[in-house]
Amino acid sequence: TDVPLAVVEEILLKLPAHQVVRVCRLVCHEWKELVDSASHWRERCRREGFQPSDASRPPDD
């Protein structure tokens, strides 16, 4: 039985990033595409509390 990709993504988002990059992306082509997608990393960053910076404003002193 195939696991829905949304479920796989949810599982991958709960694993450490280094494990996802080193191991999980080697499982199959679908997982590699998922791990390599910008949306996966945007969601991972969002969940870990990273906010996109506004490059148009100068950095705070």
CHARMM internal coordinates of N, CA and C (Angstrom, degrees):
IC EDIT
DIST 1 N 1 CA 1.4465
DIST 1 CA 1 C 1.5268
ANGL 1 N 1 CA 1 C 109.12
DIST 1 C 2 N 1.3128
ANGL 1 CA 1 C 2 N 116.22
DIHE 1 N 1 CA 1 C 2 N 132.34
DIST 2 N 2 CA 1.4595
ANGL 1 C 2 N 2 CA 120.49
DIHE 1 CA 1 C 2 N 2 CA 178.11
DIST 2 CA 2 C 1.5223
ANGL 2 N 2 CA 2 C 110.65
DIHE 1 C 2 N 2 CA 2 C -80.51
DIST 2 C 3 N 1.3085
ANGL 2 CA 2 C 3 N 115.49
DIHE 2 N 2 CA 2 C 3 N 136.53
DIST 3 N 3 CA 1.4605
ANGL 2 C 3 N 3 CA 121.32
DIHE 2 CA 2 C 3 N 3 CA 176.12
DIST 3 CA 3 C 1.5259
ANGL 3 N 3 CA 3 C 107.43
DIHE 2 C 3 N 3 CA 3 C -85.21
DIST 3 C 4 N 1.3225
ANGL 3 CA 3 C 4 N 118.73
DIHE 3 N 3 CA 3 C 4 N 132.59
DIST 4 N 4 CA 1.4658
ANGL 3 C 4 N 4 CA 120.13
DIHE 3 CA 3 C 4 N 4 CA 178.58
DIST 4 CA 4 C 1.5314
ANGL 4 N 4 CA 4 C 111.01
DIHE 3 C 4 N 4 CA 4 C -58.35
DIST 4 C 5 N 1.3235
ANGL 4 CA 4 C 5 N 116.17
DIHE 4 N 4 CA 4 C 5 N 141.69
DIST 5 N 5 CA 1.4614
ANGL 4 C 5 N 5 CA 120.73
DIHE 4 CA 4 C 5 N 5 CA -177.92
DIST 5 CA 5 C 1.5227
ANGL 5 N 5 CA 5 C 112.29
DIHE 4 C 5 N 5 CA 5 C -59.61
DIST 5 C 6 N 1.3104
ANGL 5 CA 5 C 6 N 118.19
DIHE 5 N 5 CA 5 C 6 N -32.50
DIST 6 N 6 CA 1.4670
ANGL 5 C 6 N 6 CA 120.58
DIHE 5 CA 5 C 6 N 6 CA 178.16
DIST 6 CA 6 C 1.5317
ANGL 6 N 6 CA 6 C 110.70
DIHE 5 C 6 N 6 CA 6 C -62.30
DIST 6 C 7 N 1.3223
ANGL 6 CA 6 C 7 N 116.66
DIHE 6 N 6 CA 6 C 7 N -35.44
DIST 7 N 7 CA 1.4657
ANGL 6 C 7 N 7 CA 121.15
DIHE 6 CA 6 C 7 N 7 CA 178.23
DIST 7 CA 7 C 1.5258
ANGL 7 N 7 CA 7 C 109.72
DIHE 6 C 7 N 7 CA 7 C -71.54
DIST 7 C 8 N 1.3229
ANGL 7 CA 7 C 8 N 116.59
DIHE 7 N 7 CA 7 C 8 N -43.17
DIST 8 N 8 CA 1.4689
ANGL 7 C 8 N 8 CA 120.82
DIHE 7 CA 7 C 8 N 8 CA 177.37
DIST 8 CA 8 C 1.5205
ANGL 8 N 8 CA 8 C 109.60
DIHE 7 C 8 N 8 CA 8 C -59.03
DIST 8 C 9 N 1.3327
ANGL 8 CA 8 C 9 N 116.69
DIHE 8 N 8 CA 8 C 9 N -45.50
DIST 9 N 9 CA 1.4668
ANGL 8 C 9 N 9 CA 119.60
DIHE 8 CA 8 C 9 N 9 CA -179.29
DIST 9 CA 9 C 1.5232
ANGL 9 N 9 CA 9 C 111.11
DIHE 8 C 9 N 9 CA 9 C -61.34
DIST 9 C 10 N 1.3075
ANGL 9 CA 9 C 10 N 117.32
DIHE 9 N 9 CA 9 C 10 N -42.35
DIST 10 N 10 CA 1.4680
ANGL 9 C 10 N 10 CA 120.81
DIHE 9 CA 9 C 10 N 10 CA 179.36
DIST 10 CA 10 C 1.5286
ANGL 10 N 10 CA 10 C 110.40
DIHE 9 C 10 N 10 CA 10 C -60.88
DIST 10 C 11 N 1.3148
ANGL 10 CA 10 C 11 N 117.04
DIHE 10 N 10 CA 10 C 11 N -41.22
DIST 11 N 11 CA 1.4690
ANGL 10 C 11 N 11 CA 121.19
DIHE 10 CA 10 C 11 N 11 CA 177.90
DIST 11 CA 11 C 1.5219
ANGL 11 N 11 CA 11 C 110.04
DIHE 10 C 11 N 11 CA 11 C -64.98
DIST 11 C 12 N 1.3342
ANGL 11 CA 11 C 12 N 116.91
DIHE 11 N 11 CA 11 C 12 N -46.53
DIST 12 N 12 CA 1.4653
ANGL 11 C 12 N 12 CA 120.62
DIHE 11 CA 11 C 12 N 12 CA -179.50
DIST 12 CA 12 C 1.5231
ANGL 12 N 12 CA 12 C 111.64
DIHE 11 C 12 N 12 CA 12 C -60.61
DIST 12 C 13 N 1.3146
ANGL 12 CA 12 C 13 N 116.99
DIHE 12 N 12 CA 12 C 13 N -35.86
DIST 13 N 13 CA 1.4653
ANGL 12 C 13 N 13 CA 120.63
DIHE 12 CA 12 C 13 N 13 CA -179.87
DIST 13 CA 13 C 1.5235
ANGL 13 N 13 CA 13 C 112.07
DIHE 12 C 13 N 13 CA 13 C -68.03
DIST 13 C 14 N 1.3088
ANGL 13 CA 13 C 14 N 117.71
DIHE 13 N 13 CA 13 C 14 N -18.43
DIST 14 N 14 CA 1.4643
ANGL 13 C 14 N 14 CA 121.56
DIHE 13 CA 13 C 14 N 14 CA 179.62
DIST 14 CA 14 C 1.5310
ANGL 14 N 14 CA 14 C 112.18
DIHE 13 C 14 N 14 CA 14 C -91.34
DIST 14 C 15 N 1.3226
ANGL 14 CA 14 C 15 N 116.86
DIHE 14 N 14 CA 14 C 15 N -10.93
DIST 15 N 15 CA 1.4648
ANGL 14 C 15 N 15 CA 121.08
DIHE 14 CA 14 C 15 N 15 CA 179.59
DIST 15 CA 15 C 1.5238
ANGL 15 N 15 CA 15 C 110.35
DIHE 14 C 15 N 15 CA 15 C -89.96
DIST 15 C 16 N 1.3377
ANGL 15 CA 15 C 16 N 117.12
DIHE 15 N 15 CA 15 C 16 N 156.11
DIST 16 N 16 CA 1.4645
ANGL 15 C 16 N 16 CA 119.49
DIHE 15 CA 15 C 16 N 16 CA 175.81
DIST 16 CA 16 C 1.5355
ANGL 16 N 16 CA 16 C 110.77
DIHE 15 C 16 N 16 CA 16 C -60.92
DIST 16 C 17 N 1.3230
ANGL 16 CA 16 C 17 N 116.03
DIHE 16 N 16 CA 16 C 17 N 141.69
DIST 17 N 17 CA 1.4680
ANGL 16 C 17 N 17 CA 121.26
DIHE 16 CA 16 C 17 N 17 CA -176.81
DIST 17 CA 17 C 1.5238
ANGL 17 N 17 CA 17 C 112.16
DIHE 16 C 17 N 17 CA 17 C -56.42
DIST 17 C 18 N 1.3380
ANGL 17 CA 17 C 18 N 117.56
DIHE 17 N 17 CA 17 C 18 N -41.53
DIST 18 N 18 CA 1.4673
ANGL 17 C 18 N 18 CA 119.07
DIHE 17 CA 17 C 18 N 18 CA -177.96
DIST 18 CA 18 C 1.5315
ANGL 18 N 18 CA 18 C 111.37
DIHE 17 C 18 N 18 CA 18 C -62.71
DIST 18 C 19 N 1.3196
ANGL 18 CA 18 C 19 N 117.24
DIHE 18 N 18 CA 18 C 19 N -35.24
DIST 19 N 19 CA 1.4652
ANGL 18 C 19 N 19 CA 120.53
DIHE 18 CA 18 C 19 N 19 CA 178.59
DIST 19 CA 19 C 1.5295
ANGL 19 N 19 CA 19 C 110.71
DIHE 18 C 19 N 19 CA 19 C -69.77
DIST 19 C 20 N 1.3178
ANGL 19 CA 19 C 20 N 116.33
DIHE 19 N 19 CA 19 C 20 N -39.39
DIST 20 N 20 CA 1.4649
ANGL 19 C 20 N 20 CA 121.08
DIHE 19 CA 19 C 20 N 20 CA 178.84
DIST 20 CA 20 C 1.5272
ANGL 20 N 20 CA 20 C 109.90
DIHE 19 C 20 N 20 CA 20 C -61.82
DIST 20 C 21 N 1.3344
ANGL 20 CA 20 C 21 N 116.37
DIHE 20 N 20 CA 20 C 21 N -43.97
DIST 21 N 21 CA 1.4666
ANGL 20 C 21 N 21 CA 120.65
DIHE 20 CA 20 C 21 N 21 CA -177.73
DIST 21 CA 21 C 1.5229
ANGL 21 N 21 CA 21 C 111.46
DIHE 20 C 21 N 21 CA 21 C -71.56
DIST 21 C 22 N 1.3217
ANGL 21 CA 21 C 22 N 117.37
DIHE 21 N 21 CA 21 C 22 N -44.57
DIST 22 N 22 CA 1.4710
ANGL 21 C 22 N 22 CA 120.55
DIHE 21 CA 21 C 22 N 22 CA -174.24
DIST 22 CA 22 C 1.5223
ANGL 22 N 22 CA 22 C 114.21
DIHE 21 C 22 N 22 CA 22 C -78.95
DIST 22 C 23 N 1.3318
ANGL 22 CA 22 C 23 N 117.27
DIHE 22 N 22 CA 22 C 23 N -32.81
DIST 23 N 23 CA 1.4606
ANGL 22 C 23 N 23 CA 119.90
DIHE 22 CA 22 C 23 N 23 CA -171.29
DIST 23 CA 23 C 1.5254
ANGL 23 N 23 CA 23 C 112.89
DIHE 22 C 23 N 23 CA 23 C -117.66
DIST 23 C 24 N 1.3092
ANGL 23 CA 23 C 24 N 116.51
DIHE 23 N 23 CA 23 C 24 N -54.79
DIST 24 N 24 CA 1.4690
ANGL 23 C 24 N 24 CA 120.38
DIHE 23 CA 23 C 24 N 24 CA -170.21
DIST 24 CA 24 C 1.5183
ANGL 24 N 24 CA 24 C 113.18
DIHE 23 C 24 N 24 CA 24 C -63.50
DIST 24 C 25 N 1.3289
ANGL 24 CA 24 C 25 N 117.18
DIHE 24 N 24 CA 24 C 25 N -34.89
DIST 25 N 25 CA 1.4658
ANGL 24 C 25 N 25 CA 118.12
DIHE 24 CA 24 C 25 N 25 CA -178.17
DIST 25 CA 25 C 1.5286
ANGL 25 N 25 CA 25 C 111.78
DIHE 24 C 25 N 25 CA 25 C -71.10
DIST 25 C 26 N 1.3253
ANGL 25 CA 25 C 26 N 117.46
DIHE 25 N 25 CA 25 C 26 N -10.57
DIST 26 N 26 CA 1.4661
ANGL 25 C 26 N 26 CA 121.39
DIHE 25 CA 25 C 26 N 26 CA 179.36
DIST 26 CA 26 C 1.5292
ANGL 26 N 26 CA 26 C 112.80
DIHE 25 C 26 N 26 CA 26 C -90.93
DIST 26 C 27 N 1.3284
ANGL 26 CA 26 C 27 N 117.72
DIHE 26 N 26 CA 26 C 27 N -5.22
DIST 27 N 27 CA 1.4643
ANGL 26 C 27 N 27 CA 121.61
DIHE 26 CA 26 C 27 N 27 CA -175.68
DIST 27 CA 27 C 1.5237
ANGL 27 N 27 CA 27 C 111.59
DIHE 26 C 27 N 27 CA 27 C -64.75
DIST 27 C 28 N 1.3318
ANGL 27 CA 27 C 28 N 116.85
DIHE 27 N 27 CA 27 C 28 N -51.20
DIST 28 N 28 CA 1.4600
ANGL 27 C 28 N 28 CA 120.94
DIHE 27 CA 27 C 28 N 28 CA 179.84
DIST 28 CA 28 C 1.5275
ANGL 28 N 28 CA 28 C 109.03
DIHE 27 C 28 N 28 CA 28 C -161.96
DIST 28 C 29 N 1.3197
ANGL 28 CA 28 C 29 N 115.65
DIHE 28 N 28 CA 28 C 29 N 171.30
DIST 29 N 29 CA 1.4670
ANGL 28 C 29 N 29 CA 120.97
DIHE 28 CA 28 C 29 N 29 CA -177.71
DIST 29 CA 29 C 1.5286
ANGL 29 N 29 CA 29 C 111.59
DIHE 28 C 29 N 29 CA 29 C -61.00
DIST 29 C 30 N 1.3290
ANGL 29 CA 29 C 30 N 118.18
DIHE 29 N 29 CA 29 C 30 N -41.80
DIST 30 N 30 CA 1.4719
ANGL 29 C 30 N 30 CA 121.16
DIHE 29 CA 29 C 30 N 30 CA -179.64
DIST 30 CA 30 C 1.5250
ANGL 30 N 30 CA 30 C 111.68
DIHE 29 C 30 N 30 CA 30 C -61.86
DIST 30 C 31 N 1.3270
ANGL 30 CA 30 C 31 N 116.81
DIHE 30 N 30 CA 30 C 31 N -41.90
DIST 31 N 31 CA 1.4638
ANGL 30 C 31 N 31 CA 119.78
DIHE 30 CA 30 C 31 N 31 CA 179.76
DIST 31 CA 31 C 1.5175
ANGL 31 N 31 CA 31 C 110.40
DIHE 30 C 31 N 31 CA 31 C -68.18
DIST 31 C 32 N 1.3238
ANGL 31 CA 31 C 32 N 116.67
DIHE 31 N 31 CA 31 C 32 N -38.97
DIST 32 N 32 CA 1.4689
ANGL 31 C 32 N 32 CA 120.33
DIHE 31 CA 31 C 32 N 32 CA 177.95
DIST 32 CA 32 C 1.5202
ANGL 32 N 32 CA 32 C 110.36
DIHE 31 C 32 N 32 CA 32 C -60.77
DIST 32 C 33 N 1.3287
ANGL 32 CA 32 C 33 N 116.70
DIHE 32 N 32 CA 32 C 33 N -45.87
DIST 33 N 33 CA 1.4681
ANGL 32 C 33 N 33 CA 120.81
DIHE 32 CA 32 C 33 N 33 CA 178.84
DIST 33 CA 33 C 1.5297
ANGL 33 N 33 CA 33 C 110.34
DIHE 32 C 33 N 33 CA 33 C -60.71
DIST 33 C 34 N 1.3022
ANGL 33 CA 33 C 34 N 116.59
DIHE 33 N 33 CA 33 C 34 N -41.31
DIST 34 N 34 CA 1.4587
ANGL 33 C 34 N 34 CA 121.29
DIHE 33 CA 33 C 34 N 34 CA 179.96
DIST 34 CA 34 C 1.5271
ANGL 34 N 34 CA 34 C 111.13
DIHE 33 C 34 N 34 CA 34 C -64.86
DIST 34 C 35 N 1.3268
ANGL 34 CA 34 C 35 N 116.39
DIHE 34 N 34 CA 34 C 35 N -48.80
DIST 35 N 35 CA 1.4640
ANGL 34 C 35 N 35 CA 121.03
DIHE 34 CA 34 C 35 N 35 CA -179.53
DIST 35 CA 35 C 1.5236
ANGL 35 N 35 CA 35 C 110.90
DIHE 34 C 35 N 35 CA 35 C -63.78
DIST 35 C 36 N 1.3130
ANGL 35 CA 35 C 36 N 117.73
DIHE 35 N 35 CA 35 C 36 N -36.65
DIST 36 N 36 CA 1.4626
ANGL 35 C 36 N 36 CA 121.53
DIHE 35 CA 35 C 36 N 36 CA -178.05
DIST 36 CA 36 C 1.5277
ANGL 36 N 36 CA 36 C 113.34
DIHE 35 C 36 N 36 CA 36 C -80.19
DIST 36 C 37 N 1.3143
ANGL 36 CA 36 C 37 N 118.12
DIHE 36 N 36 CA 36 C 37 N -6.69
DIST 37 N 37 CA 1.4672
ANGL 36 C 37 N 37 CA 120.14
DIHE 36 CA 36 C 37 N 37 CA -176.03
DIST 37 CA 37 C 1.5304
ANGL 37 N 37 CA 37 C 111.44
DIHE 36 C 37 N 37 CA 37 C -75.84
DIST 37 C 38 N 1.3176
ANGL 37 CA 37 C 38 N 114.93
DIHE 37 N 37 CA 37 C 38 N 143.61
DIST 38 N 38 CA 1.4660
ANGL 37 C 38 N 38 CA 120.89
DIHE 37 CA 37 C 38 N 38 CA 177.34
DIST 38 CA 38 C 1.5229
ANGL 38 N 38 CA 38 C 110.65
DIHE 37 C 38 N 38 CA 38 C -62.79
DIST 38 C 39 N 1.3172
ANGL 38 CA 38 C 39 N 117.10
DIHE 38 N 38 CA 38 C 39 N -35.16
DIST 39 N 39 CA 1.4684
ANGL 38 C 39 N 39 CA 119.90
DIHE 38 CA 38 C 39 N 39 CA -177.91
DIST 39 CA 39 C 1.5323
ANGL 39 N 39 CA 39 C 111.34
DIHE 38 C 39 N 39 CA 39 C -64.53
DIST 39 C 40 N 1.3353
ANGL 39 CA 39 C 40 N 117.00
DIHE 39 N 39 CA 39 C 40 N -35.76
DIST 40 N 40 CA 1.4651
ANGL 39 C 40 N 40 CA 120.03
DIHE 39 CA 39 C 40 N 40 CA 177.69
DIST 40 CA 40 C 1.5312
ANGL 40 N 40 CA 40 C 110.10
DIHE 39 C 40 N 40 CA 40 C -61.99
DIST 40 C 41 N 1.3194
ANGL 40 CA 40 C 41 N 116.62
DIHE 40 N 40 CA 40 C 41 N -46.32
DIST 41 N 41 CA 1.4612
ANGL 40 C 41 N 41 CA 120.74
DIHE 40 CA 40 C 41 N 41 CA -177.16
DIST 41 CA 41 C 1.5200
ANGL 41 N 41 CA 41 C 111.98
DIHE 40 C 41 N 41 CA 41 C -73.19
DIST 41 C 42 N 1.3265
ANGL 41 CA 41 C 42 N 118.05
DIHE 41 N 41 CA 41 C 42 N -32.43
DIST 42 N 42 CA 1.4700
ANGL 41 C 42 N 42 CA 120.29
DIHE 41 CA 41 C 42 N 42 CA 173.92
DIST 42 CA 42 C 1.5311
ANGL 42 N 42 CA 42 C 110.09
DIHE 41 C 42 N 42 CA 42 C -61.72
DIST 42 C 43 N 1.3315
ANGL 42 CA 42 C 43 N 115.71
DIHE 42 N 42 CA 42 C 43 N -46.16
DIST 43 N 43 CA 1.4654
ANGL 42 C 43 N 43 CA 120.06
DIHE 42 CA 42 C 43 N 43 CA -179.86
DIST 43 CA 43 C 1.5244
ANGL 43 N 43 CA 43 C 110.91
DIHE 42 C 43 N 43 CA 43 C -65.90
DIST 43 C 44 N 1.3161
ANGL 43 CA 43 C 44 N 117.44
DIHE 43 N 43 CA 43 C 44 N -40.82
DIST 44 N 44 CA 1.4728
ANGL 43 C 44 N 44 CA 121.16
DIHE 43 CA 43 C 44 N 44 CA 178.35
DIST 44 CA 44 C 1.5293
ANGL 44 N 44 CA 44 C 109.71
DIHE 43 C 44 N 44 CA 44 C -60.79
DIST 44 C 45 N 1.3185
ANGL 44 CA 44 C 45 N 116.67
DIHE 44 N 44 CA 44 C 45 N -46.80
DIST 45 N 45 CA 1.4693
ANGL 44 C 45 N 45 CA 120.64
DIHE 44 CA 44 C 45 N 45 CA 179.28
DIST 45 CA 45 C 1.5243
ANGL 45 N 45 CA 45 C 110.83
DIHE 44 C 45 N 45 CA 45 C -62.97
DIST 45 C 46 N 1.3227
ANGL 45 CA 45 C 46 N 116.96
DIHE 45 N 45 CA 45 C 46 N -42.09
DIST 46 N 46 CA 1.4594
ANGL 45 C 46 N 46 CA 120.88
DIHE 45 CA 45 C 46 N 46 CA 179.12
DIST 46 CA 46 C 1.5278
ANGL 46 N 46 CA 46 C 110.46
DIHE 45 C 46 N 46 CA 46 C -60.02
DIST 46 C 47 N 1.3153
ANGL 46 CA 46 C 47 N 116.40
DIHE 46 N 46 CA 46 C 47 N -45.00
DIST 47 N 47 CA 1.4700
ANGL 46 C 47 N 47 CA 120.53
DIHE 46 CA 46 C 47 N 47 CA -178.78
DIST 47 CA 47 C 1.5215
ANGL 47 N 47 CA 47 C 112.40
DIHE 46 C 47 N 47 CA 47 C -67.91
DIST 47 C 48 N 1.3320
ANGL 47 CA 47 C 48 N 116.07
DIHE 47 N 47 CA 47 C 48 N -28.72
DIST 48 N 48 CA 1.4630
ANGL 47 C 48 N 48 CA 119.68
DIHE 47 CA 47 C 48 N 48 CA 179.99
DIST 48 CA 48 C 1.5234
ANGL 48 N 48 CA 48 C 112.19
DIHE 47 C 48 N 48 CA 48 C -89.19
DIST 48 C 49 N 1.3391
ANGL 48 CA 48 C 49 N 116.43
DIHE 48 N 48 CA 48 C 49 N 2.71
DIST 49 N 49 CA 1.4568
ANGL 48 C 49 N 49 CA 120.03
DIHE 48 CA 48 C 49 N 49 CA 173.65
DIST 49 CA 49 C 1.5108
ANGL 49 N 49 CA 49 C 116.16
DIHE 48 C 49 N 49 CA 49 C 91.18
DIST 49 C 50 N 1.3217
ANGL 49 CA 49 C 50 N 117.89
DIHE 49 N 49 CA 49 C 50 N 7.78
DIST 50 N 50 CA 1.4569
ANGL 49 C 50 N 50 CA 120.31
DIHE 49 CA 49 C 50 N 50 CA 177.72
DIST 50 CA 50 C 1.5174
ANGL 50 N 50 CA 50 C 109.36
DIHE 49 C 50 N 50 CA 50 C -82.73
DIST 50 C 51 N 1.3101
ANGL 50 CA 50 C 51 N 116.29
DIHE 50 N 50 CA 50 C 51 N 133.56
DIST 51 N 51 CA 1.4565
ANGL 50 C 51 N 51 CA 121.82
DIHE 50 CA 50 C 51 N 51 CA 179.01
DIST 51 CA 51 C 1.5242
ANGL 51 N 51 CA 51 C 108.75
DIHE 50 C 51 N 51 CA 51 C -109.44
DIST 51 C 52 N 1.3277
ANGL 51 CA 51 C 52 N 117.04
DIHE 51 N 51 CA 51 C 52 N 142.47
DIST 52 N 52 CA 1.4661
ANGL 51 C 52 N 52 CA 118.48
DIHE 51 CA 51 C 52 N 52 CA 176.67
DIST 52 CA 52 C 1.5219
ANGL 52 N 52 CA 52 C 109.30
DIHE 51 C 52 N 52 CA 52 C -64.63
DIST 52 C 53 N 1.3158
ANGL 52 CA 52 C 53 N 115.53
DIHE 52 N 52 CA 52 C 53 N 138.44
DIST 53 N 53 CA 1.4611
ANGL 52 C 53 N 53 CA 118.69
DIHE 52 CA 52 C 53 N 53 CA 179.69
DIST 53 CA 53 C 1.5198
ANGL 53 N 53 CA 53 C 109.83
DIHE 52 C 53 N 53 CA 53 C -84.59
DIST 53 C 54 N 1.2950
ANGL 53 CA 53 C 54 N 115.64
DIHE 53 N 53 CA 53 C 54 N 152.24
DIST 54 N 54 CA 1.4534
ANGL 53 C 54 N 54 CA 121.83
DIHE 53 CA 53 C 54 N 54 CA 177.30
DIST 54 CA 54 C 1.5232
ANGL 54 N 54 CA 54 C 106.96
DIHE 53 C 54 N 54 CA 54 C -93.89
DIST 54 C 55 N 1.3229
ANGL 54 CA 54 C 55 N 117.11
DIHE 54 N 54 CA 54 C 55 N 101.67
DIST 55 N 55 CA 1.4647
ANGL 54 C 55 N 55 CA 122.19
DIHE 54 CA 54 C 55 N 55 CA -175.38
DIST 55 CA 55 C 1.5200
ANGL 55 N 55 CA 55 C 112.07
DIHE 54 C 55 N 55 CA 55 C -69.12
DIST 55 C 56 N 1.3242
ANGL 55 CA 55 C 56 N 118.03
DIHE 55 N 55 CA 55 C 56 N -12.98
DIST 56 N 56 CA 1.4604
ANGL 55 C 56 N 56 CA 119.88
DIHE 55 CA 55 C 56 N 56 CA -177.48
DIST 56 CA 56 C 1.5282
ANGL 56 N 56 CA 56 C 112.38
DIHE 55 C 56 N 56 CA 56 C -82.57
DIST 56 C 57 N 1.3268
ANGL 56 CA 56 C 57 N 117.87
DIHE 56 N 56 CA 56 C 57 N -13.73
DIST 57 N 57 CA 1.4633
ANGL 56 C 57 N 57 CA 118.45
DIHE 56 CA 56 C 57 N 57 CA 179.50
DIST 57 CA 57 C 1.5258
ANGL 57 N 57 CA 57 C 109.71
DIHE 56 C 57 N 57 CA 57 C -107.05
DIST 57 C 58 N 1.3267
ANGL 57 CA 57 C 58 N 116.82
DIHE 57 N 57 CA 57 C 58 N 148.48
DIST 58 N 58 CA 1.4727
ANGL 57 C 58 N 58 CA 119.47
DIHE 57 CA 57 C 58 N 58 CA 179.98
DIST 58 CA 58 C 1.5238
ANGL 58 N 58 CA 58 C 110.59
DIHE 57 C 58 N 58 CA 58 C -69.78
DIST 58 C 59 N 1.3231
ANGL 58 CA 58 C 59 N 117.27
DIHE 58 N 58 CA 58 C 59 N 153.60
DIST 59 N 59 CA 1.4682
ANGL 58 C 59 N 59 CA 120.04
DIHE 58 CA 58 C 59 N 59 CA 179.22
DIST 59 CA 59 C 1.5247
ANGL 59 N 59 CA 59 C 110.86
DIHE 58 C 59 N 59 CA 59 C -66.42
DIST 59 C 60 N 1.3207
ANGL 59 CA 59 C 60 N 115.91
DIHE 59 N 59 CA 59 C 60 N 152.96
DIST 60 N 60 CA 1.4651
ANGL 59 C 60 N 60 CA 120.97
DIHE 59 CA 59 C 60 N 60 CA 176.57
DIST 60 CA 60 C 1.5175
ANGL 60 N 60 CA 60 C 109.64
DIHE 59 C 60 N 60 CA 60 C -70.02
DIST 60 C 61 N 1.3333
ANGL 60 CA 60 C 61 N 115.67
DIHE 60 N 60 CA 60 C 61 N 148.13
DIST 61 N 61 CA 1.4754
ANGL 60 C 61 N 61 CA 120.50
DIHE 60 CA 60 C 61 N 61 CA 177.42
DIST 61 CA 61 C 1.5027
ANGL 61 N 61 CA 61 C 110.94
DIHE 60 C 61 N 61 CA 61 C -78.65
END
COOR INIT
IC SEED 1 N 1 CA 1 C
IC BUILD
